[in-house]
Amino acid sequence: MKRQTLLPLLALVGGIGAFVLRLLQNRTGFEAATGLPVPGNVPGLALTALLAILALLFLLLVRRLPREAGPGPAFPSEFAAGDAAQVFLPLTGALLMLLSGLADLAEALGGVNLLARLRAAADPYGAAVAVEVSGFAPKAQLLLGLLGLVSGAAVFLAAAACRRGSREAGGFQGSLLLVPPVALVVRLVLAYRLDSINPALEAYYVELLALVFLTLGFYRLSSFAFQSGRPRRFALYTCAAVVLCVAALADGGPHLSSLLLYAGGATALLGFLLLRLAHVPGECETHDSTEDA
């Protein structure tokens, strides 16, 4: 197995494991009447242990990446794609982020919960009923929708610039990469305001951590546009974001836009990580890891 693919593969496999455990925790780890966590729930404890083990493995593996000796070339030189297939993941992630913004706008303007409507439409017995939006306030969700559209467009342009491979040739504005972390900070604040009234931290900590590491991942991605990128930190935050976003998909809502954002953000970051690791030398200097220890 190539060393460049080990980190992304571990993040993806770890995310799938975290998704399964989170799904089991949601089904067995909370009391039906009160919503309070069940003490000693096995899937919940296993999820916490898995996240801790993955964090340790990520820390060990990223230290094997070479340290930057100084300012590197500006984005997208370090993410240049050899062919169109290499930008498939970032472009797919950008499209999902755009759809997330559109979903927020549709719910804010239409006053309906799209996720509930999809569930009602997919229910062959008609037991599910579409309900009004009960999460973000309409004005707040309208803001999130606009920020989501701008973020998706910025990521799309960044992926397209990677395909062209040269900042000068493509004319990409590096400041666009600052839009996604700003938009994610706004969403994190609004999500925390909703979740903080819930006394069960176990019910929402995965979502908050997913938003935190998505923000850090895109923030570290934006630093490459200003010749201050740090591959190790970018890889660490991206791998954590992928695991937590995949796990957060098991929560299933309450908004369709959240699921699209988790899927899109994780896919985009994973794609950019693969592009960056493709430019990392195959053999890392052993003394470099020793000096960092």
N, C-alpha and C positions, 0 to 999 in steps of 0.2 A: 504494500500500500504506500502511495506517495505521501511524504510527510505533509505536503501542502493540503491534502484532503483529510488528514486525520482530525483536525480540530472541527471543521464543518460537519464531518460525518458523526463525530461524537456528540456535537450539539443537536443534530437532527435525531439521532437514536435516543439521546437523553430526553429530548422534548417529547418523543412518542411515549416513552416510559412515564414521564411526568403527566402526560395527558391521561393515560390509563388510570394512574393512581388518583389523579384529581377527580376523574369521573366517578370512580368508586367511592371516594370520600364524599362527594356531593350526594351520592345515593344512600350512603350508610352512616355518614359522620355527623349528621345534624338531626335534632329531634323534629319530628313532623309538626308538632303543635306549637313549639316556641321558636324553632330555628336555631336554638343554642347548640354548640358543638357537643358531641358525645365524647366523654373522657376516655382516653386510651384507644381511640379509633385506629385500627391497624393501617388502613390505607393512608390516613392523614399523617401518622408517624412515619410511614415508609416514604411518603412524598417529601417530608422534611429531611429525612436522612439522604434521599436521592439527590436533592438539591445541594446539600452540604458536600456530598461526595463529588458531584459534578463540578462544583465551585473549586474544590481542591485540585481536581484533575486539570481544569482549565488553567489554573494558576501555574501548575507545573509545566504544562505544555507550551503556554505562551512564552515562558522563559527560555524556551529553545529557539525562539525566533530571534534573528539578529537584531541587535540594538542599532538605532539610527545614530550615525556618527555626527550628523549635523543636519541643517535644513535640507530637505529633499526637494525634488522638482514639484511644481505646483500641479494640482489636480487638473486634468485626469491622467497625467503622464504615468503615474504609478498604478493606474487602474486600466491602462489601455488594453482593449480586447483584440485578440488576433482574428476572430471571426464573429459573425452575428450571433451564433449559438451561445457565446459566452456572456452576452448581455441579456439573455432570455430571462433569467431570474430577476435582475434589477428592473427590467421593463415590466414584467408580470407584477412585481411588488408595487411599482408605481401605479399601474392600472387599478389594482385592488385598493390602493390608498385614494385614488380618484373616486372610485365607487363608494368608498367610505364617506367621503365628503358629500357626494350626491345623496346618499342615504340619510345623512344628517339633515340636509336641506329639505328633502322630501318629508321627513317626519316633522321638522319644525314648521313648515308651511302647510302641510296637510293635516297635522294633528293626529296622526295614527302611528301605531307601532308596527313597522314593517316586518319585524321578526315574528310578532304575534300573528300578523296576517298571513305570512308564509306558512306558519304552523297550522293555521286554520284551513288554508287552502290544501295543504298536504294531508289533512286528517280525513280519511274516507268515511268516518262515522259522524262527522260534524260536531264532535264533542268540544273541540277547541274553539274559542271565540276570540276574535280580534279585539284588542282593547286599546284605549287611548294611551298616548305616551305618558309614562309615569316616572320617567327618569329625569333627564335634563330639562330645564325650563326651555320654552320655545326660543326665547332670545339667545340663551346660552347655546342651544343646539344650532341655531342659525349661524352664530359665530364659529362654532366648531366645523360646520359644514363649509364655510368659506375658507377657513384655515386648512381644512382637509384637501380642498381642491387645489389651493396654492401649493401645499406640500407635495401632493401627488405630481403636479406639473413640474416642480423643482426636481424631484427625484427622476422623473422621466427625462428631463433635459440633461441631468447628470449622467444617466445611463447612455443616452445618445452621444454625449461627449466622449464617453469611454470607448464607444464604437469607433468614433473618428480618431481618437487616440492622441490628439494634440490640442492643447488649450488655445494656442495661437490660431490654429486652423479652424477650430470649431467656434471660437469666440465665446466660450462658456464663462459666465459670471460666477465666480466662486462664492460670492455672497448669497446666492440662491440656496446653497446648502445650509444656511443658517435658519431657513424658514421651517423645516421639519422639527428641529428641537424646540423652537419657540412655540409652535403649534402644539407639540406634545406636552410642554410645560403647562399650557393653558388647560389642556384636557385633563392632565394629572390633578391640577388644583380643583377643577370642577368635579372630577370623579371622587376625589377625597372628601369633598363637601357632602356628597351623597352617601358615601360609604361610612363616614365617621360616626353616623348616628346608629350604626349597627353594632351592638355590643360584642358580636362574635367576630373577632379579628380573623379567624380561620376562614370566614366566608368571603373575604375580599382581599386578603394579603397578596394572593397570586396576581390579581389584576393590577394592583398598585405597583408591585415589583416589576411586572411586565412593562408598564408605562415608564417607570424609572429607568430601566435599562434600555428601552427603546430610545428614550431621550438621550442617554449617555452615548449609545451607539451612533446615533445620527450626529450628535455633537462632535464626537471623535472623527467621524467621517468628514465633517465640515472643516476640521483643522488641517486636513490635507490640502485644501484649497488655498491655505495661507502659509504653506511650506513649513508647518509645524506639526505634521502628522506623526503619531506614535503607533506603529503597527501592533505592538504588544497590547497596548491599552484598547485599541480599536478591536482587536481580535477577542480580547477578554469580554468586553462589554457586548459585542455582537453575539458571541456564543451564549452568554447569559440571557440576552434578550430573546434569542431563538427558543431556548428551552422554556422560558417563562411565558412567552407568547403562545406557544403550542399548548402549554398546560392551561392557559387562560381560556382557550377555545372550549375547554370542557365545561366552563361556567355557563356558556350558552346565552349570554345577554347581559343586560336587558335590551340593548340596542343592536340592530344588525350592523350599524356602522362600527361598533367596537370589534365585532368578529372580523370584519373586513380589514380593519386597521391592524389588528394583531397579525392576521395572516399576511397582509401586504407589507407591513413594516419588517416582519421577520424574514420574509422572502427577499425583500430588497437588500437588507443588511447582509444576509447570507450570500447573495449574489456579489455584492461589492467585496465581501471578505474573500471569496474565491478569486475574484479578479486581482485583489491585492496580493494574495498568497502566490498567485501564478508568477509574480515578479520577485518572489523571495528565492534566494539561492537554495538549491536542493540540499546542500550540506551546510549546516550551521557550524560555526567555529566552536569547538568544545570549550576553549578558554573563555569565550564570551559568556557562556552560561555560568562558568565558575566565578567570574568576576562579579556577576550580578547577584550571586547567592549571598 
